[in-house]
Amino acid sequence: MKFGLYLRNMGPQSTRETVLQCAQHADEAGIDDLWVADHIAIHPEHSEGSGGRYLDPLATLAFLAGTTSRINIGPGVLVLPYRPALVTAKWIATIQELCGGRLLFGAGVGWMDSEFRIVGEKRSRRGRVTDETLAYLLACFADDEMETNGERFLFLPRPTRPPIYIGGTAQFALDRVVRFAEGWMPMQIGPDELKPQIDRLNEQMHEAGKPAPQIAPMVSLDLNEPGQSADKLNAYSQAGATRMYYAWRYADAKEFMHAVDVLVTQVRPRLD
């Protein structure tokens, strides 16, 4: 079982110093993954908890690529309709190159109506645009030469493609995993509810001739009760999860680092 944390690239915790302290402590402590969020234009009505302050996820990951050494990093998830496909592919290839192959690529369709209006993309097109971007991304990582708008170009550097994790809980998301990805990132779903969906996804992947997917749910934990937290993570593992990540609103780097230490020294040793 792999275990990761959400690194707050939003709100007052998104200063250079706090991001750096948190990321490096998690890296040194042995946490497996760090994930960051994607919002690029927050309406004032949706700014509670962040104040509307968000670091761009791709720029943040590029920063983490150069300031960590072993931990996996990724967007959890990148909203693909917000950005042109070629620009996204270039960012992903660059980060993967600079981090030495540690990128995990979480991708999704997005949900916030106001943000779609701000970026000038129709929310009704989000599924189609996401599929087109994923197909384009796969093509970019398959060959040094690409063609776009009738013009050939070199897609270089072309490192090993990062594994793709699709966000969302609808059947459309599971279908997208089968078509394009290696993993699934469901949010806010308990282990009992998760298991039948994992079983269904495994069947779909098998029918498509693809290996069993990685399953990476977001989990909520009470680290004041390490035993209960371990029991909860074990329940997710028994349901079929292969890597999990914990997201919470920590106040500062000190609180984040304390959580890391509890997870590594008190929770992880109790996992099956």
Beta strands, then each sheet from edge to edge (+ up, - down):
strand 1: 2-6
strand 2: 33-36
strand 3: 72-75
strand 4: 78-79
strand 5: 105-108
strand 6: 145-148
strand 7: 151-154
strand 8: 164-167
strand 9: 183-185
strand 10: 214-215
strand 11: 218-219
strand 12: 243-246
sheet 1: 3+ 2+ 1+ 12+ 11+
sheet 2: 4+ 5+ 8+ 9+ 10+
sheet 3: 6+ 7-
end
